[in-house]
């Protein structure tokens, strides 16, 4: 009888573990709603915006453009300009995280997007600040 109770306990424990929502590498689980996923994307986007807030530069070579994100029909979804005072390794990590999550959200929720090709701007340093070159 005792072996039966132990076996039942083990089976019950495995069932409970298997039925728990598993969090994936994007911080989502099978019950995550689109709204919750979009909030997570906004959080990463805000982190990126905070990282690139200082657009100071000493010359045109200090200014760069980072293209990232993933439209549902392919191609990047956004870009940011930034100056020389950015931890580029961390910025790249955050942008890769955003891109992977946006791709997963598009796939998981069947989102669609325009299929326009995004023009990547030219940037330069004007008065010590990175700006987009106006043509």
The first five atom37 places (N, CA, C, CB, O) and aatype in JSON, in Angstrom:
{
  "aatype": [20, 20, 20, 20, 20, 20, 20, 20, 20, 20, 20, 20, 20, 20, 20, 20, 20, 20, 20, 20, 20, 20, 20, 20, 20, 20, 20, 20, 20, 20, 20, 20, 20, 20, 20, 20, 20, 20, 20, 20, 20, 20, 20, 20, 20, 20, 20, 20, 20, 20, 20, 20, 20, 20, 20, 20, 20, 20, 20, 20, 20, 20, 20, 20, 20, 20, 20, 20, 20, 20, 20, 20, 20, 20, 20, 20, 20, 20, 20, 20, 20, 20, 20, 20, 20, 20, 20, 20, 20, 20, 20, 20, 20, 20, 20, 20, 20, 20, 20, 20, 20, 20, 20, 20, 20, 20, 20, 20, 20, 20, 20, 20, 20, 20, 20, 20, 20, 20, 20, 20, 20, 20, 20, 20, 20, 20, 20, 20, 20, 20, 20, 20, 20, 20, 20],
  "atom_mask": [
    [1, 1, 1, 1, 1],
    [1, 1, 1, 1, 1],
    [1, 1, 1, 1, 1],
    [1, 1, 1, 1, 1],
    [1, 1, 1, 1, 1],
    [1, 1, 1, 1, 1],
    [1, 1, 1, 1, 1],
    [1, 1, 1, 1, 1],
    [1, 1, 1, 1, 1],
    [1, 1, 1, 1, 1],
    [1, 1, 1, 1, 1],
    [1, 1, 1, 1, 1],
    [1, 1, 1, 1, 1],
    [1, 1, 1, 1, 1],
    [1, 1, 1, 1, 1],
    [1, 1, 1, 1, 1],
    [1, 1, 1, 1, 1],
    [1, 1, 1, 1, 1],
    [1, 1, 1, 1, 1],
    [1, 1, 1, 1, 1],
    [1, 1, 1, 1, 1],
    [1, 1, 1, 1, 1],
    [1, 1, 1, 1, 1],
    [1, 1, 1, 1, 1],
    [1, 1, 1, 1, 1],
    [1, 1, 1, 1, 1],
    [1, 1, 1, 1, 1],
    [1, 1, 1, 1, 1],
    [1, 1, 1, 1, 1],
    [1, 1, 1, 1, 1],
    [1, 1, 1, 1, 1],
    [1, 1, 1, 1, 1],
    [1, 1, 1, 1, 1],
    [1, 1, 1, 1, 1],
    [1, 1, 1, 1, 1],
    [1, 1, 1, 1, 1],
    [1, 1, 1, 1, 1],
    [1, 1, 1, 1, 1],
    [1, 1, 1, 1, 1],
    [1, 1, 1, 1, 1],
    [1, 1, 1, 1, 1],
    [1, 1, 1, 1, 1],
    [1, 1, 1, 1, 1],
    [1, 1, 1, 1, 1],
    [1, 1, 1, 1, 1],
    [1, 1, 1, 1, 1],
    [1, 1, 1, 1, 1],
    [1, 1, 1, 1, 1],
    [1, 1, 1, 1, 1],
    [1, 1, 1, 1, 1],
    [1, 1, 1, 1, 1],
    [1, 1, 1, 1, 1],
    [1, 1, 1, 1, 1],
    [1, 1, 1, 1, 1],
    [1, 1, 1, 1, 1],
    [1, 1, 1, 1, 1],
    [1, 1, 1, 1, 1],
    [1, 1, 1, 1, 1],
    [1, 1, 1, 1, 1],
    [1, 1, 1, 1, 1],
    [1, 1, 1, 1, 1],
    [1, 1, 1, 1, 1],
    [1, 1, 1, 1, 1],
    [1, 1, 1, 1, 1],
    [1, 1, 1, 1, 1],
    [1, 1, 1, 1, 1],
    [1, 1, 1, 1, 1],
    [1, 1, 1, 1, 1],
    [1, 1, 1, 1, 1],
    [1, 1, 1, 1, 1],
    [1, 1, 1, 1, 1],
    [1, 1, 1, 1, 1],
    [1, 1, 1, 1, 1],
    [1, 1, 1, 1, 1],
    [1, 1, 1, 1, 1],
    [1, 1, 1, 1, 1],
    [1, 1, 1, 1, 1],
    [1, 1, 1, 1, 1],
    [1, 1, 1, 1, 1],
    [1, 1, 1, 1, 1],
    [1, 1, 1, 1, 1],
    [1, 1, 1, 1, 1],
    [1, 1, 1, 1, 1],
    [1, 1, 1, 1, 1],
    [1, 1, 1, 1, 1],
    [1, 1, 1, 1, 1],
    [1, 1, 1, 1, 1],
    [1, 1, 1, 1, 1],
    [1, 1, 1, 1, 1],
    [1, 1, 1, 1, 1],
    [1, 1, 1, 1, 1],
    [1, 1, 1, 1, 1],
    [1, 1, 1, 1, 1],
    [1, 1, 1, 1, 1],
    [1, 1, 1, 1, 1],
    [1, 1, 1, 1, 1],
    [1, 1, 1, 1, 1],
    [1, 1, 1, 1, 1],
    [1, 1, 1, 1, 1],
    [1, 1, 1, 1, 1],
    [1, 1, 1, 1, 1],
    [1, 1, 1, 1, 1],
    [1, 1, 1, 1, 1],
    [1, 1, 1, 1, 1],
    [1, 1, 1, 1, 1],
    [1, 1, 1, 1, 1],
    [1, 1, 1, 1, 1],
    [1, 1, 1, 1, 1],
    [1, 1, 1, 1, 1],
    [1, 1, 1, 1, 1],
    [1, 1, 1, 1, 1],
    [1, 1, 1, 1, 1],
    [1, 1, 1, 1, 1],
    [1, 1, 1, 1, 1],
    [1, 1, 1, 1, 1],
    [1, 1, 1, 1, 1],
    [1, 1, 1, 1, 1],
    [1, 1, 1, 1, 1],
    [1, 1, 1, 1, 1],
    [1, 1, 1, 1, 1],
    [1, 1, 1, 1, 1],
    [1, 1, 1, 1, 1],
    [1, 1, 1, 1, 1],
    [1, 1, 1, 1, 1],
    [1, 1, 1, 1, 1],
    [1, 1, 1, 1, 1],
    [1, 1, 1, 1, 1],
    [1, 1, 1, 1, 1],
    [1, 1, 1, 1, 1],
    [1, 1, 1, 1, 1],
    [1, 1, 1, 1, 1],
    [1, 1, 1, 1, 1],
    [1, 1, 1, 1, 1],
    [1, 1, 1, 1, 1],
    [1, 1, 1, 1, 1]
  ],
  "atom_positions": [
    [[0.83, -1.19, 0.0], [0.0, 0.0, 0.0], [0.87, 1.26, 0.0], [-0.94, 0.0, 1.21], [0.58, 2.22, -0.71]],
    [[1.93, 1.24, 0.79], [2.82, 2.4, 0.88], [3.46, 2.7, -0.47], [3.9, 2.17, 1.95], [3.6, 3.87, -0.84]],
    [[3.85, 1.67, -1.22], [4.45, 1.86, -2.54], [3.45, 2.5, -3.49], [4.96, 0.52, -3.11], [3.82, 3.32, -4.33]],
    [[2.19, 2.13, -3.37], [1.15, 2.7, -4.21], [0.97, 4.19, -3.92], [-0.17, 1.95, -3.99], [0.81, 4.98, -4.85]],
    [[0.99, 4.56, -2.65], [0.86, 5.97, -2.26], [2.06, 6.77, -2.78], [0.75, 6.1, -0.72], [1.89, 7.89, -3.27]],
    [[3.26, 6.21, -2.67], [4.47, 6.9, -3.15], [4.39, 7.06, -4.67], [5.75, 6.11, -2.76], [4.68, 8.13, -5.19]],
    [[4.0, 6.0, -5.36], [3.88, 6.07, -6.83], [2.85, 7.11, -7.23], [3.5, 4.69, -7.41], [3.07, 7.87, -8.17]],
    [[1.71, 7.14, -6.53], [0.68, 8.12, -6.83], [1.21, 9.54, -6.59], [-0.57, 7.87, -5.97], [0.93, 10.44, -7.39]],
    [[1.96, 9.74, -5.54], [2.54, 11.05, -5.24], [3.51, 11.49, -6.32], [3.25, 11.01, -3.9], [3.52, 12.66, -6.71]],
    [[4.31, 10.57, -6.8], [5.27, 10.89, -7.86], [4.53, 11.27, -9.14], [6.22, 9.7, -8.12], [4.87, 12.27, -9.78]],
    [[3.53, 10.49, -9.51], [2.75, 10.78, -10.72], [2.05, 12.13, -10.59], [1.71, 9.66, -10.98], [2.05, 12.92, -11.54]],
    [[1.46, 12.39, -9.45], [0.77, 13.65, -9.22], [1.76, 14.81, -9.31], [0.06, 13.65, -7.85], [1.46, 15.84, -9.92]],
    [[2.93, 14.66, -8.71], [3.95, 15.7, -8.76], [4.4, 15.99, -10.18], [5.14, 15.31, -7.91], [4.55, 17.15, -10.56]],
    [[4.62, 14.94, -10.97], [5.01, 15.12, -12.38], [3.92, 15.83, -13.17], [5.33, 13.77, -13.02], [4.21, 16.68, -14.0]],
    [[2.66, 15.47, -12.9], [1.55, 16.11, -13.59], [1.52, 17.62, -13.28], [0.21, 15.46, -13.17], [1.35, 18.44, -14.18]],
    [[1.69, 17.96, -12.02], [1.69, 19.36, -11.62], [2.84, 20.11, -12.3], [1.81, 19.49, -10.08], [2.64, 21.2, -12.82]],
    [[4.03, 19.52, -12.31], [5.17, 20.17, -12.96], [4.95, 20.35, -14.45], [6.42, 19.36, -12.72], [5.31, 21.39, -15.01]],
    [[4.38, 19.35, -15.1], [4.17, 19.42, -16.54], [3.08, 20.4, -16.91], [3.83, 18.06, -17.08], [3.11, 20.97, -18.0]],
    [[2.11, 20.62, -16.04], [1.0, 21.51, -16.36], [1.32, 22.97, -16.06], [-0.23, 21.09, -15.6], [0.57, 23.86, -16.45]],
    [[2.42, 23.23, -15.37], [2.8, 24.61, -15.09], [3.2, 25.29, -16.38], [3.96, 24.67, -14.06], [3.76, 24.67, -17.28]],
    [[2.91, 26.57, -16.47], [3.31, 27.34, -17.65], [4.81, 27.49, -17.65], [2.62, 28.73, -17.68], [5.41, 27.91, -16.66]],
    [[5.4, 27.16, -18.75], [6.84, 27.29, -18.9], [7.14, 28.65, -19.53], [7.43, 26.12, -19.76], [6.53, 29.02, -20.54]],
    [[8.06, 29.38, -18.96], [8.5, 30.66, -19.49], [9.57, 30.38, -20.54], [9.04, 31.61, -18.36], [10.54, 29.67, -20.27]],
    [[9.4, 30.95, -21.74], [10.39, 30.73, -22.79], [11.5, 31.77, -22.71], [9.72, 30.76, -24.18], [11.52, 32.6, -21.8]],
    [[12.42, 31.72, -23.66], [13.58, 32.62, -23.64], [13.19, 34.09, -23.85], [14.57, 32.21, -24.7], [14.02, 34.98, -23.65]],
    [[11.94, 34.34, -24.25], [11.48, 35.71, -24.45], [10.74, 36.26, -23.23], [10.56, 35.78, -25.66], [10.31, 37.41, -23.24]],
    [[10.61, 35.44, -22.19], [9.89, 35.87, -21.0], [8.39, 35.69, -21.15], [10.2, 37.31, -20.7], [7.61, 36.24, -20.38]],
    [[7.97, 34.91, -22.15], [6.56, 34.66, -22.41], [6.23, 33.21, -22.06], [6.2, 34.97, -23.89], [7.11, 32.35, -22.07]],
    [[4.98, 32.95, -21.75], [4.53, 31.58, -21.59], [3.35, 31.35, -22.51], [4.17, 31.28, -20.11], [2.95, 32.25, -23.25]],
    [[2.78, 30.17, -22.48], [1.7, 29.83, -23.41], [0.44, 30.65, -23.15], [1.38, 28.35, -23.31], [-0.43, 30.72, -24.02]],
    [[0.31, 31.27, -21.99], [-0.87, 32.06, -21.66], [-0.67, 33.56, -21.85], [-1.27, 31.8, -20.23], [-1.58, 34.35, -21.6]],
    [[0.52, 33.97, -22.3], [0.8, 35.39, -22.5], [-0.12, 35.95, -23.59], [2.29, 35.6, -22.88], [-0.26, 35.36, -24.66]],
    [[-0.74, 37.08, -23.3], [-1.61, 37.73, -24.28], [-0.78, 38.65, -25.17], [-2.73, 38.54, -23.57], [0.37, 38.98, -24.86]],
    [[-1.38, 39.05, -26.28], [-0.71, 39.98, -27.19], [-0.37, 41.27, -26.45], [-1.59, 40.28, -28.42], [0.72, 41.82, -26.62]],
    [[-1.29, 41.75, -25.65], [-1.06, 43.0, -24.91], [0.14, 42.87, -23.98], [-2.32, 43.38, -24.11], [0.95, 43.79, -23.89]],
    [[0.26, 41.75, -23.3], [1.39, 41.52, -22.4], [2.71, 41.46, -23.19], [1.19, 40.22, -21.6], [3.73, 41.98, -22.75]],
    [[2.67, 40.82, -24.34], [3.87, 40.73, -25.18], [4.28, 42.1, -25.68], [3.64, 39.77, -26.36], [5.46, 42.42, -25.73]],
    [[3.29, 42.92, -26.06], [3.59, 44.27, -26.55], [4.16, 45.15, -25.43], [2.33, 44.92, -27.14], [5.01, 46.0, -25.69]],
    [[3.7, 44.94, -24.21], [4.26, 45.67, -23.07], [5.74, 45.3, -22.92], [3.48, 45.34, -21.75], [6.57, 46.18, -22.67]],
    [[6.06, 44.03, -23.06], [7.46, 43.59, -22.96], [8.3, 44.23, -24.06], [7.56, 42.04, -23.05], [9.43, 44.66, -23.82]],
    [[7.76, 44.3, -25.28], [8.48, 44.98, -26.37], [8.7, 46.45, -26.03], [7.69, 44.85, -27.71], [9.79, 46.98, -26.25]],
    [[7.68, 47.1, -25.49], [7.82, 48.51, -25.1], [8.89, 48.69, -24.03], [6.48, 49.06, -24.59], [9.64, 49.67, -24.06]],
    [[8.97, 47.76, -23.09], [10.0, 47.85, -22.04], [11.4, 47.81, -22.65], [9.82, 46.7, -21.03], [12.28, 48.58, -22.26]],
    [[11.61, 46.9, -23.59], [12.93, 46.81, -24.23], [13.19, 48.06, -25.06], [13.03, 45.55, -25.12], [14.3, 48.58, -25.05]],
    [[12.17, 48.53, -25.77], [12.32, 49.76, -26.56], [12.69, 50.94, -25.66], [11.01, 50.08, -27.35], [13.54, 51.75, -26.01]],
    [[12.06, 51.03, -24.5], [12.38, 52.1, -23.55], [13.82, 51.98, -23.05], [11.41, 52.07, -22.37], [14.5, 52.99, -22.88]],
    [[14.29, 50.75, -22.82], [15.68, 50.55, -22.43], [16.62, 51.07, -23.51], [15.96, 49.05, -22.16], [17.61, 51.74, -23.21]],
    [[16.3, 50.76, -24.76], [17.12, 51.23, -25.88], [17.11, 52.75, -25.95], [16.61, 50.63, -27.21], [18.16, 53.37, -26.12]],
    [[15.95, 53.35, -25.82], [15.85, 54.82, -25.87], [16.64, 55.47, -24.74], [14.37, 55.26, -25.8], [17.28, 56.5, -24.94]],
    [[16.61, 54.87, -23.57], [17.39, 55.39, -22.45], [18.89, 55.31, -22.75], [17.07, 54.61, -21.16], [19.64, 56.22, -22.41]],
    [[19.32, 54.22, -23.38], [20.73, 54.03, -23.68], [21.25, 55.04, -24.69], [20.97, 52.63, -24.19], [22.42, 55.43, -24.63]],
    [[20.4, 55.46, -25.62], [20.86, 56.34, -26.69], [20.42, 57.8, -26.49], [20.33, 55.84, -28.03], [20.55, 58.62, -27.4]],
    [[19.93, 58.11, -25.31], [19.42, 59.46, -25.04], [20.49, 60.53, -25.23], [18.88, 59.53, -23.62], [20.19, 61.62, -25.72]],
    [[21.73, 60.24, -24.87], [22.83, 61.18, -25.04], [23.35, 61.06, -26.46], [23.97, 60.93, -23.99], [24.05, 60.11, -26.8]],
    [[23.01, 62.02, -27.29], [23.41, 61.99, -28.7], [24.61, 62.89, -28.96], [22.24, 62.4, -29.58], [24.81, 63.35, -30.09]],
    [[25.41, 63.13, -27.93], [26.56, 64.01, -28.1], [27.63, 63.36, -28.98], [27.15, 64.39, -26.75], [27.76, 62.14, -29.04]],
    [[28.39, 64.22, -29.66], [29.42, 63.75, -30.57], [30.51, 64.82, -30.72], [28.81, 63.39, -31.95], [30.31, 65.98, -30.37]],
    [[31.65, 64.39, -31.24], [32.75, 65.31, -31.5], [32.98, 65.51, -32.99], [34.02, 64.8, -30.85], [33.61, 66.48, -33.41]],
    [[32.45, 64.6, -33.77], [32.6, 64.67, -35.23], [31.61, 63.73, -35.87], [34.04, 64.32, -35.66], [30.98, 62.91, -35.2]],
    [[31.47, 63.84, -37.19], [30.5, 63.03, -37.93], [30.69, 61.54, -37.76], [30.56, 63.37, -39.38], [29.72, 60.79, -37.78]],
    [[31.93, 61.09, -37.58], [32.2, 59.67, -37.42], [31.71, 59.1, -36.11], [33.66, 59.42, -37.54], [31.62, 57.89, -35.94]],
    [[31.38, 59.98, -35.16], [30.87, 59.54, -33.86], [29.4, 59.12, -33.93], [31.04, 60.64, -32.83], [28.91, 58.45, -33.02]],
    [[28.7, 59.51, -34.98], [27.26, 59.28, -35.08], [26.98, 58.02, -35.89], [26.56, 60.48, -35.72], [27.58, 57.79, -36.94]],
    [[26.07, 57.22, -35.37], [25.75, 55.94, -36.01], [24.25, 55.71, -36.03], [26.46, 54.78, -35.29], [23.49, 56.36, -35.32]],
    [[23.85, 54.77, -36.88], [22.45, 54.35, -36.99], [22.38, 52.87, -36.65], [21.87, 54.64, -38.43], [23.15, 52.06, -37.17]],
    [[21.45, 52.52, -35.79], [21.2, 51.12, -35.47], [19.84, 50.76, -36.03], [21.26, 50.86, -33.91], [18.83, 51.38, -35.68]],
    [[19.81, 49.77, -36.9], [18.58, 49.27, -37.5], [18.23, 47.96, -36.81], [18.72, 49.09, -39.07], [19.09, 47.08, -36.7]],
    [[17.0, 47.82, -36.35], [16.61, 46.6, -35.63], [15.12, 46.38, -35.68], [17.07, 46.67, -34.19], [14.38, 47.16, -36.29]],
    [[14.67, 45.33, -35.04], [13.26, 44.95, -35.07], [13.01, 44.03, -36.25], [12.36, 46.19, -35.15], [13.9, 43.78, -37.06]],
    [[11.8, 43.52, -36.33], [11.46, 42.6, -37.42], [10.01, 42.77, -37.8], [11.74, 41.13, -37.01], [9.11, 42.44, -37.02]],
    [[9.76, 43.3, -39.0], [8.4, 43.38, -39.51], [7.89, 41.97, -39.78], [8.33, 44.25, -40.79], [8.67, 41.06, -40.04]],
    [[6.59, 41.81, -39.71], [6.0, 40.49, -39.93], [6.3, 39.97, -41.33], [4.5, 40.55, -39.71], [6.45, 38.76, -41.52]],
    [[6.38, 40.86, -42.32], [6.65, 40.39, -43.68], [8.14, 40.43, -44.0], [5.88, 41.25, -44.69], [8.54, 40.18, -45.13]],
    [[8.96, 40.73, -43.01], [10.41, 40.72, -43.2], [11.0, 42.12, -43.16], [10.77, 40.06, -44.51], [10.31, 43.11, -43.39]],
    [[12.26, 42.18, -42.88], [12.96, 43.45, -42.82], [12.85, 44.1, -41.45], [12.43, 44.4, -43.87], [11.98, 43.75, -40.65]],
    [[13.74, 45.04, -41.18], [13.73, 45.72, -39.88], [12.52, 46.63, -39.73], [15.02, 46.53, -39.7], [11.93, 47.08, -40.71]],
    [[12.16, 46.9, -38.48], [10.98, 47.71, -38.21], [11.3, 49.12, -37.73], [10.13, 47.03, -37.19], [10.42, 49.99, -37.75]],
    [[12.52, 49.37, -37.3], [12.83, 50.69, -36.76], [14.33, 50.95, -36.79], [12.3, 50.81, -35.32], [15.13, 50.06, -37.09]],
    [[14.68, 52.18, -36.48], [16.08, 52.54, -36.34], [16.2, 53.62, -35.27], [16.68, 53.01, -37.68], [15.23, 54.31, -34.95]],
    [[17.39, 53.76, -34.75], [17.71, 54.85, -33.83], [19.07, 55.39, -34.22], [17.7, 54.38, -32.34], [19.91, 54.68, -34.78]],
    [[19.28, 56.67, -33.92], [20.6, 57.25, -34.1], [21.22, 57.44, -32.72], [20.54, 58.6, -34.9], [20.52, 57.68, -31.74]],
    [[22.54, 57.34, -32.68], [23.19, 57.49, -31.39], [24.6, 58.04, -31.57], [23.23, 56.15, -30.63], [25.17, 57.99, -32.66]],
    [[25.13, 58.56, -30.48], [26.46, 59.15, -30.47], [27.51, 58.23, -29.87], [26.45, 60.44, -29.72], [27.28, 57.04, -29.67]],
    [[28.64, 58.81, -29.59], [29.81, 58.03, -29.17], [29.77, 57.58, -27.71], [31.04, 58.83, -29.4], [30.59, 56.75, -27.31]],
    [[28.86, 58.09, -26.91], [28.83, 57.76, -25.49], [27.9, 56.59, -25.18], [28.41, 58.97, -24.68], [27.24, 56.59, -24.14]],
    [[27.85, 55.61, -26.06], [26.94, 54.47, -25.9], [27.75, 53.19, -25.73], [25.98, 54.36, -27.11], [28.76, 52.99, -26.41]],
    [[27.31, 52.36, -24.84], [27.88, 51.02, -24.71], [27.32, 50.19, -25.86], [27.55, 50.36, -23.29], [26.22, 49.64, -25.77]],
    [[28.08, 50.11, -26.96], [27.58, 49.48, -28.17], [27.3, 47.99, -27.99], [28.56, 49.68, -29.3], [26.38, 47.46, -28.61]],
    [[28.07, 47.32, -27.18], [27.83, 45.89, -26.95], [26.48, 45.68, -26.27], [28.97, 45.28, -26.09], [25.73, 44.78, -26.65]],
    [[26.17, 46.5, -25.29], [24.88, 46.39, -24.6], [23.74, 46.81, -25.52], [24.88, 47.25, -23.32], [22.67, 46.2, -25.51]],
    [[23.96, 47.85, -26.31], [22.95, 48.3, -27.26], [22.65, 47.2, -28.28], [23.41, 49.59, -27.97], [21.49, 46.96, -28.61]],
    [[23.68, 46.55, -28.77], [23.48, 45.46, -29.73], [22.72, 44.3, -29.07], [24.84, 44.96, -30.27], [21.84, 43.71, -29.69]],
    [[23.06, 43.99, -27.84], [22.36, 42.92, -27.12], [20.88, 43.25, -26.98], [23.0, 42.69, -25.74], [20.02, 42.39, -27.22]],
    [[20.57, 44.48, -26.57], [19.18, 44.89, -26.39], [18.43, 44.9, -27.72], [19.11, 46.28, -25.74], [17.27, 44.48, -27.79]],
    [[19.09, 45.37, -28.78], [18.42, 45.41, -30.08], [18.18, 44.01, -30.62], [19.25, 46.23, -31.09], [17.16, 43.75, -31.25]],
    [[19.11, 43.09, -30.37], [18.92, 41.69, -30.78], [17.77, 41.06, -29.99], [20.21, 40.88, -30.57], [16.99, 40.28, -30.54]],
    [[17.68, 41.39, -28.71], [16.58, 40.89, -27.87], [15.24, 41.4, -28.4], [16.78, 41.33, -26.4], [14.28, 40.64, -28.51]],
    [[15.2, 42.69, -28.74], [13.98, 43.28, -29.27], [13.59, 42.61, -30.59], [14.16, 44.81, -29.47], [12.43, 42.26, -30.8]],
    [[14.57, 42.45, -31.48], [14.32, 41.85, -32.79], [13.77, 40.43, -32.66], [15.6, 41.85, -33.63], [12.79, 40.08, -33.31]],
    [[14.41, 39.63, -31.81], [13.96, 38.25, -31.63], [12.56, 38.19, -31.02], [14.95, 37.49, -30.73], [11.74, 37.38, -31.44]],
    [[12.29, 39.05, -30.05], [10.97, 39.06, -29.42], [9.91, 39.54, -30.4], [10.98, 39.95, -28.17], [8.82, 38.97, -30.45]],
    [[10.21, 40.57, -31.17], [9.23, 41.06, -32.14], [8.93, 39.99, -33.19], [9.73, 42.35, -32.82], [7.78, 39.83, -33.6]],
    [[9.94, 39.26, -33.62], [9.74, 38.17, -34.56], [8.85, 37.09, -33.95], [11.1, 37.57, -34.99], [7.94, 36.58, -34.61]],
    [[9.09, 36.75, -32.69], [8.27, 35.74, -31.99], [6.83, 36.22, -31.83], [8.88, 35.42, -30.61], [5.9, 35.45, -32.03]],
    [[6.64, 37.48, -31.47], [5.29, 38.02, -31.29], [4.55, 37.99, -32.63], [5.35, 39.47, -30.73], [3.38, 37.61, -32.69]],
    [[5.21, 38.4, -33.7], [4.6, 38.36, -35.03], [4.15, 36.94, -35.37], [5.59, 38.88, -36.11], [3.03, 36.73, -35.84]],
    [[5.02, 35.98, -35.14], [4.74, 34.59, -35.46], [3.62, 34.02, -34.58], [6.0, 33.74, -35.32], [2.66, 33.42, -35.06]],
    [[3.77, 34.23, -33.27], [2.84, 33.64, -32.31], [1.42, 34.17, -32.46], [3.32, 33.89, -30.9], [0.46, 33.42, -32.35]],
    [[1.3, 35.47, -32.71], [-0.02, 36.08, -32.76], [-0.51, 36.34, -34.18], [-0.01, 37.37, -31.99], [-1.57, 36.95, -34.37]],
    [[0.25, 35.89, -35.18], [-0.18, 36.03, -36.57], [-0.32, 37.47, -37.02], [-1.48, 35.33, -36.77], [-1.22, 37.8, -37.79]],
    [[0.58, 38.33, -36.53], [0.5, 39.74, -36.89], [0.92, 39.97, -38.34], [1.37, 40.58, -35.95], [1.66, 39.18, -38.92]],
    [[0.43, 41.06, -38.9], [0.81, 41.45, -40.24], [1.4, 42.85, -40.17], [-0.4, 41.4, -41.23], [1.21, 43.56, -39.19]],
    [[2.12, 43.24, -41.21], [2.69, 44.58, -41.23], [2.75, 45.06, -42.67], [4.1, 44.6, -40.59], [2.51, 44.3, -43.6]],
    [[3.06, 46.34, -42.83], [3.29, 46.81, -44.19], [4.62, 46.19, -44.65], [3.32, 48.39, -44.27], [5.46, 45.83, -43.84]],
    [[4.78, 46.1, -45.92], [6.0, 45.47, -46.44], [6.91, 46.52, -47.08], [5.65, 44.38, -47.48], [7.71, 46.22, -47.96]],
    [[6.75, 47.74, -46.61], [7.6, 48.81, -47.13], [9.04, 48.61, -46.67], [7.08, 50.19, -46.69], [9.31, 48.04, -45.62]],
    [[9.93, 49.09, -47.48], [11.35, 49.01, -47.15], [11.73, 50.3, -46.45], [12.24, 48.76, -48.43], [11.5, 51.4, -46.96]],
    [[12.32, 50.16, -45.29], [12.68, 51.32, -44.49], [13.97, 51.95, -45.02], [12.84, 50.92, -43.01], [14.97, 51.26, -45.22]],
    [[13.92, 53.24, -45.25], [15.12, 53.97, -45.66], [15.96, 54.26, -44.42], [14.76, 55.29, -46.42], [15.47, 54.85, -43.45]],
    [[17.21, 53.86, -44.46], [18.11, 54.13, -43.34], [18.71, 55.52, -43.55], [19.23, 53.03, -43.23], [19.32, 55.77, -44.59]],
    [[18.55, 56.4, -42.59], [19.03, 57.77, -42.77], [20.54, 57.9, -42.65], [18.36, 58.69, -41.77], [21.22, 57.04, -42.08]],
    [[21.04, 58.97, -43.2], [22.43, 59.34, -42.96], [22.45, 60.24, -41.73], [23.07, 60.06, -44.22], [21.51, 61.0, -41.5]],
    [[23.51, 60.14, -40.95], [23.63, 60.96, -39.75], [24.95, 61.7, -39.75], [23.5, 60.1, -38.48], [25.92, 61.28, -40.38]],
    [[24.96, 62.81, -39.06], [26.18, 63.59, -38.91], [26.15, 64.3, -37.57], [26.34, 64.6, -40.07], [25.15, 64.27, -36.85]],
    [[27.26, 64.92, -37.25], [27.38, 65.66, -36.0], [27.24, 67.16, -36.3], [28.75, 65.35, -35.29], [27.99, 67.72, -37.1]],
    [[26.26, 67.79, -35.65], [26.04, 69.23, -35.81], [25.99, 69.85, -34.42], [24.72, 69.53, -36.62], [25.17, 69.47, -33.58]],
    [[26.87, 70.8, -34.2], [26.92, 71.49, -32.91], [27.0, 70.52, -31.73], [25.68, 72.38, -32.75], [26.36, 70.72, -30.7]],
    [[27.8, 69.46, -31.9], [28.02, 68.51, -30.82], [26.91, 67.53, -30.58], [28.28, 69.23, -29.6], [26.88, 66.87, -29.54]],
    [[25.97, 67.4, -31.53], [24.84, 66.49, -31.36], [24.59, 65.73, -32.67], [23.55, 67.27, -30.92], [24.63, 66.31, -33.76]],
    [[24.35, 64.44, -32.55], [24.06, 63.62, -33.73], [22.66, 63.96, -34.25], [24.17, 62.1, -33.39], [21.69, 64.02, -33.49]],
    [[22.58, 64.17, -35.56], [21.3, 64.5, -36.21], [21.22, 63.75, -37.54], [21.15, 66.04, -36.43], [22.23, 63.32, -38.1]],
    [[19.99, 63.62, -38.02], [19.75, 63.03, -39.33], [20.04, 64.07, -40.39], [18.31, 62.49, -39.45], [19.62, 65.22, -40.26]],
    [[20.74, 63.68, -41.43], [21.04, 64.58, -42.55], [19.76, 64.77, -43.35], [22.2, 64.02, -43.46], [19.18, 63.81, -43.85]],
    [[19.33, 66.01, -43.46], [18.13, 66.33, -44.23], [18.53, 66.57, -45.67], [17.39, 67.56, -43.65], [19.41, 67.38, -45.95]],
    [[17.89, 65.85, -46.57], [18.21, 66.01, -48.0], [17.32, 67.01, -48.65], [18.11, 64.69, -48.72], [17.45, 67.26, -49.85]]
  ]
}
